[in-house]
Amino acid sequence: MDDLSLRFLAMAATSITAFLLGGLALKGLRMIFEKVFAERIKRLEDEERETK
């Protein structure tokens, strides 16, 4: 293979890897935010129930 083909393959592999890692990072952040906000919403609902 010539230099141009190798460079293209390296760029493609890098792009795919970055895309997959980005997807995993977003999924992890989403799980963290869902957990945090679920706890806050539950606490607010409990406080609201206690005031009634």
C-alpha positions as CSV (number, residue, x, y, z in Angstrom):
1,M,0.0,0.0,0.0
2,D,1.2,3.5,-0.7
3,D,1.5,6.3,1.8
4,L,-1.8,7.9,0.9
5,S,-3.8,4.7,1.4
6,L,-2.3,4.2,4.9
7,R,-2.9,7.8,5.8
8,F,-6.6,7.4,4.7
9,L,-7.0,4.2,6.7
10,A,-5.5,5.8,9.8
11,M,-7.8,8.8,9.5
12,A,-10.8,6.5,9.1
13,A,-9.9,4.3,12.1
14,T,-9.3,7.4,14.2
15,S,-12.7,8.9,13.2
16,I,-14.5,5.7,14.0
17,T,-12.7,5.3,17.4
18,A,-13.5,8.9,18.3
19,F,-17.1,8.5,17.4
20,L,-17.5,5.3,19.5
21,L,-15.7,6.8,22.5
22,G,-17.9,10.0,22.2
23,G,-21.0,7.8,22.2
24,L,-19.9,6.0,25.3
25,A,-19.0,9.2,27.1
26,L,-22.5,10.7,26.3
27,K,-24.2,7.5,27.5
28,G,-22.2,7.6,30.8
29,L,-23.0,11.3,31.3
30,R,-26.7,10.7,30.6
31,M,-26.8,7.9,33.2
32,I,-25.2,10.1,35.8
33,F,-27.6,13.0,35.1
34,E,-30.6,10.7,35.2
35,K,-29.5,9.3,38.6
36,V,-28.8,12.8,40.1
37,F,-32.1,14.3,38.8
38,A,-34.1,11.2,39.8
39,E,-32.9,11.7,43.4
40,R,-33.7,15.4,43.3
41,I,-37.1,14.9,41.8
42,K,-37.9,12.2,44.4
43,R,-36.8,14.5,47.2
44,L,-38.9,17.4,45.9
45,E,-42.0,15.1,45.6
46,D,-41.4,13.9,49.2
47,E,-41.2,17.4,50.5
48,E,-44.3,18.4,48.6
49,R,-46.2,15.4,50.1
50,E,-45.1,16.4,53.6
51,T,-46.3,20.0,53.3
52,K,-49.8,18.9,52.2
